């Protein structure tokens, strides 16, 4: 059996290569190899580097689980993630 979709809600966090992402909701789609983190107005998605330094706050962050990189962001400013 293969999981096609998984959702976590209420102050969830995941770690990727060089980043830590905190969000209100995280949807994991292993088939598409994407993790989508979404925030709310009161609780935006927060991205930190591996040293705990803030890289920004966003309404949405898409993580590519194959390449282990942030693919896109919505809301907030740009992001500078060290690779």
C-alpha positions as CSV (number, residue, x, y, z in Angstrom):
1,X,0.0,0.0,0.0
2,X,1.3,3.5,-0.9
3,X,0.1,6.6,0.8
4,X,-1.2,9.1,-1.8
5,X,-1.8,12.1,0.5
6,X,-1.2,13.0,4.1
7,X,-2.3,16.2,6.0
8,X,-1.2,17.5,9.3
9,X,-2.8,20.5,11.0
10,X,-2.3,22.9,14.0
11,X,1.3,24.1,14.4
12,X,3.1,21.5,12.4
13,X,6.8,21.4,11.4
14,X,9.0,19.6,9.0
15,X,12.7,19.6,8.4
16,X,14.3,19.5,5.0
17,X,17.9,19.8,3.8
18,X,19.1,23.1,5.3
19,X,15.6,24.3,6.3
20,X,13.0,24.0,9.0
21,X,9.4,24.9,8.1
22,X,6.6,25.7,10.6
23,X,3.0,26.0,9.4
24,X,-0.6,25.8,10.3
25,X,-1.3,23.0,7.7
26,X,1.1,20.7,5.8
27,X,0.0,18.5,2.9
28,X,2.3,15.8,1.8
29,X,1.8,14.4,-1.7
30,X,4.5,11.6,-2.1
31,X,3.4,10.8,-5.6
32,X,3.9,14.4,-6.8
33,X,7.0,14.7,-4.5
34,X,5.7,17.9,-3.0
35,X,5.1,19.1,0.5
36,X,2.8,22.2,0.7
37,X,2.9,24.2,3.9
38,X,0.1,26.8,4.4
39,X,-0.4,29.5,7.0
40,X,-3.2,31.8,8.1
41,X,-3.2,35.5,8.7
42,X,-2.6,35.0,12.4
43,X,-0.2,32.0,11.8
44,X,2.0,32.4,8.7
45,X,4.4,29.8,7.4
46,X,7.8,30.4,9.0
47,X,11.0,29.3,7.3
48,X,14.3,29.0,9.2
49,X,17.7,27.9,8.0
50,X,19.5,25.0,9.7
51,X,21.0,27.4,12.2
52,X,17.6,28.7,13.3
53,X,17.8,32.0,11.5
54,X,14.5,33.2,10.1
55,X,14.3,33.2,6.3
56,X,10.8,34.7,6.1
57,X,7.1,34.4,6.6
58,X,4.7,33.3,3.9
59,X,1.1,32.3,3.2
60,X,2.4,29.2,1.4
61,X,5.6,27.3,0.8
62,X,6.0,24.4,-1.7
63,X,8.9,22.0,-0.9
64,X,10.1,19.6,-3.6
65,X,10.9,16.4,-1.7
66,X,12.9,14.9,-4.5
67,X,15.3,17.9,-4.9
68,X,15.1,18.9,-1.2
69,X,14.6,22.5,-2.2
70,X,11.9,25.2,-1.8
71,X,10.2,25.3,-5.1
72,X,8.0,28.3,-4.6
73,X,6.5,30.7,-2.0
74,X,3.4,32.9,-1.9
75,X,2.9,36.0,0.2
76,X,5.8,37.6,2.1
77,X,9.0,38.6,0.5
78,X,11.6,36.6,-1.4
79,X,13.6,33.8,0.3
80,X,17.3,33.2,0.3
81,X,17.9,29.6,1.3
82,X,21.5,28.4,1.4
83,X,22.0,25.2,-0.6
